[in-house]
Amino acid sequence: MTSLPAAPRGRGMWVRRAPVLPLAVAASLLWADAALAHAVTLGDKGYIQEVSGVHLIPFIYLGAKHMVTGYDHILFLFGVIFFLYGMKQIGIYVSLFAIGHSTTMLLGVWLDFGISSYIIDAIIGFSVVYKALDNLGAFPRWFGFQPSTKAATLIFGFLHGFGLASRIIDYEISPDGLWPNLVAFNVGVEIGQLLALAAILVVMRYWRSMASFARQAYAVNVVLMTAGFALMGLQITGYFVAT
């Protein structure tokens, strides 16, 4: 997988010139409240807790809404496709992430197996850091080998799914219609993922056509890594405050 071979010179200048959208998305995370990761609005939370029976369309909507507004998922996907140009390659990696995310979300809720939202969201923050470091070519330089990016995408997909499963379990979704509603929610998540991916690809296609892309890529991955560390710090702090 393509990565940046080394830190370029004059990185401060490139940070200033880096595209506004990637930086804005990452910077917004720095001010996000720790409780917002995988958050569900109060109205949606009330609906999940009170509804009973099969409600496919509302759960598809909730799933899509979660993915489109889930900045941790979007940051990770942004990192995953950063150096992917062919649609076949992009499809493989996005499918691996979807398989992992879907599996643990469905099984986690079905088997009532959850992980502390603070811990799992800190791990998800780490996934953003990992992908940024991967894009920067850090692992061959630090450890002398390149971990499988496909395996990492699948594994982190599993972990992202546990984050959502933990939230749904906390909201005590009704067992009446549970399985169809979960499947509908997951379908919505995948629809939301495709929408977010489409928006990212539009921006990336324009950005890659610019001669400055190679220079700016380093700065943006540094910011992406910083955002991941910020999410980790927020969740770890939230865990100790809550306990």
Protein Blocks (a to p, Z undefined) as FASTA:
>chain_A
ZZdfbdcehklmmmmmpcfklmmmmmmmmmpcfklgopacfklmmmmmmpgcjdfklmmm
mmmmmmmmmmklmmmmmmmmmmpmbfklmmmmmmmmmmmmmmmmmmmmmnopacdfklmm
mmmmmmmmmmmmmmnommmmmnopacdfklmmmmmmmmmmmmmmmmmmmnopafehklmm
mmmmmmmmmmmmmmmmmmmmmmmmmmmmpmklmmmmmmmmmmmmmmmmmmmmmmmmmmmm
mZZ
